[in-house]
Amino acid sequence: MAVSGTDPSGTGADPDVLDLLAHEDELVMKAIADLDAFHDPGPGRPGDPDAQRRGIDAARDRGNIEKFLLEHFAVRLAARECLVREVSGHERAGLSVSALARDDTEWREVLDRLDAMSRGVAAYELDLGQDFGTVLAQACVMAADEIAEELNTVIPDLVDALAPDERRRLLSRAETVRRHAPMHPNPNGPHFYERIGPVERVHTGWDHLRAMPNSVDRYLPEDLRADPGSAGTDPASTDAASS
């Protein structure tokens, strides 16, 4: 599905949070597909001098996809919660957005576990001695089920329900939501300070710093580089996901 309503006003308006959710859903599904199709080169032939290097390179490439997913799981959670806050009172769109008003406790707990296992860990070491891959697989199943409904039903319904002037008036800009989306959301629900813009931005910046060290080669689905809110193209967002 193409990103819907990227220019809702027809006059070059910036993407909004509805565009962001649609795009994040597409990014996540593409990354999940790439992770599922990832090929491990295996141990190689005995005495092969390049086998260890190939193994490390493969582990790094896989880890880059996994960290990309962790970052964008968090961004789509923030976009979804923002949409629910901003549209729930709308007469027509409120019915459609109710499908997004889920109990996100499980998502927050899963992201908390993934953050704890990946913080400060190089991409090629993510799956060493811990169940990072198992927890991530759980998150991928959760995301795939939700995204199918969002892309096929919820987002198109919201596009139809909200007139361009209502989108401009009601919805936050995609860039604002992305820049304030914590990679490490509180598992017990949003902190009170997550509603204070400058404090929330510092919280998000700290989350990105905690994701260090970074990898030189960052994974990004090649056919989805044009990103509402500059997600995936802005150094402040990309570095954090690539260690």
Secondary structure, DSSP 8 states (H G I E B T S, - for coil): ---TTSSTTSS----BHHHHHHHHHHHHHHHHHHHHT-----S-STT-TTHHHHHHHHHHHHHHHHHHHHHHHHHHHHHHHHHHHHHTTSTTHHHHHGGG---THHHHHHHHHHHHHHTT--GGGTTSSS-HHHHHHHHHHHHHHHHHHIIIIIHHHHHHHS-HHHHHHHS-BHHHHHHT--SS--TTS--GGGGSHHHHHHHHHHHHHHT-S--SS----GGG---GGGTTTSHHHHGGG--
